Amino acid sequence: MEEKYILLVEDNPNDVKLTLRAFEKSGISNRVEVVSDGVEALEYLHGTGEFAGRNHDSLPVVILLDLKMPRMDGIELLQRIRADERTRLVPVVVLTTSNEEKDRAESYALGANSYVRKPVKLSQFTEAVQQLGAYWLGLNEPP
């Protein structure tokens, strides 16, 4: 059986560190691949660009997706993930600081599986990430 892993699409290095630390603190030892924007995420998923040669048949069990990123934002990436036959069923959790109703509605309309606002307090952020990991890696049955 193939290893379950997470793809974290996040441009803020501090949020990357916090997310990885939260997984570590919760005992989640699954691999977390990190890319910094939508362009890198597509290259990763398709095994192109700097990820050329990567087995692109290996897909993450869940994608944690920030919305506000350079080059290609999370909304455009979500559209592309859902438009691609190979990746359209991969669960996508929007993990963002945005509290805009427009972002939430558009994310769900484009096929996001969940929308989670990043809590401001470190302890709440850690708890949210731990719960996400436990659910998507342990409880959820992938397609």
N, C-alpha and C positions, 0 to 999 in steps of 0.2 A: 504494500500500500504506500502511496506517495505521501511525503511529508506535508502536513497542513502548514501553510505559512500565510503571512499578512503582507499586503503591499500598502505602505504608508506613503501618501502623496502629500507632502508638506514642505513649504518653502522656508518656514521659520525654524532655524537651528535650535532655538530654545524649546519650542514645542516638540521637536523631534526628540530631544534629550528627555523632556518630561514624559513623553509617551513611552519611550523605551524603558525608562526607569520605572514607570507605573507597571508595565508588563513584568519586569524583573521582580518588583516588590510583591506582585501577586502570584509569583511562582509560574507564570506562563513562560515556558522556555522555547516556544515555537519561534522559528526564524521570522524576522521582520525585515523585509526589503524596503529601503527608503529611496524615494526619488523626489526631486524638488519642484517639479511642475508637471503640467499635462503633457508637454512634449516628451519629457523623459519617461513618463508613465507609459505612453504609447510605444516608445522605443523598447521599453522593458517588456511589455505585454506581447509585442510582435518580434522580439529578438533582433532588433535592428539598431543602427547607430552604435553608441557605446556598449550596447548589450548584444551586438551581433555574435552569433554563436550560442547564445543562451537557448536552452530548450524551451521554445515558445509554446509547446504543448502543455507545459507545467503552468497552471494558473493558480493565483492565490485563492484561499478559502474566503477571503473578504478583502475589499479595498477600503481603506480609511482615507477619505478625500477632503482636503481643505478646498474652499471655494476661491478665496482671493489669492491668486498666484500670478507671477509674471509669465510671459510668453503664451501660455494657454491656461485659462482659468478652469476651475472645477466644473462649471456648467458645460463648457464646450467639451471637456474630457468625458463627462458623463454621457453627453449626446453620442460621442464617438464610440464609447464602450457599448452602449445599448444598440447602436447601429451595426455593430460587428457581430456576425453570427457566432463566432468563436467565443466572444467575451460577454455577450448580452445577458447571460444568466449568472455571471459572477456577482455576488452580493456587493453592493456599494453603500457604505455608511458615510454620509456627509458629516464631517467633524470640523466645525467652524466656529468662529467668533461672531459671525453674522446673526443678527436678530431681526433681519428684514423679512417681513412676510413674503415679499416677492421672491427672495432666494429660496425660502422653504417651499413655497408653492411650486416654483419652477423645478426644484430638485425632485420633488415627488412626481410631478408631471412627466419628467424625463426618465423616471424609473428608479430613483434612489430607494433603497430598502429601509433606510432610517435616516433621520436628521437629528444630530446631537449638537447642541451649543456647547462650546468649550467653557466650562466654569472658570471663573476668575480665580477662585481660591485653589491653591495647590492641592489641598486634601480632597476637594470635590473633583478636581480634574483627575487625580489619581484613581479615585473611586469609579468615575465614569469610564475610564480606560480599562480598568480591571473588569468591570461588568461587561463591556463590549467584548473583550477577549474571551471571557468565560462563556458568553453566549455563542459567539460565532465559531469559536474553536471547540467548544465542548457540547453544547446543547443542539445547535442548529444542524440539520441534516442537509448537506449541499445537494444541488441538482445532479 
